[in-house]
């Protein structure tokens, strides 16, 4: 069973569209917030990977399924876990819930590839990061193909 990280975010006026609901593109920003905080909770700071190791993790694929809208001042609860990983790629799965209503608002996955910052060529994930993946998502090793959304851990 993978480790699940949780992060909260209060929906601000800057986040909503003319219909009064969270703008659809902001869900991907909430996925990013969940990913970054998940890694930080596990002792791995992404900024240090870029600055000290010269590696970066650009998004190579993203998928979001919208279920129920979030509105201004709602408190979003972002659940994040690693759904698949390999030597140079990883995939995070996300759920966004309204903490106000408890409803599931969106699900999605984001795949990232590890690149050398200097050459922009594929690189292996650093050893410390792989150790974190082994600890937090031992059953998720192996690249997952296609677009199906991962089943949420209980």
Order of alpha helices (4+ residues) and beta strands (2+ residues): beta-alpha-alpha-beta-beta-beta-beta-alpha
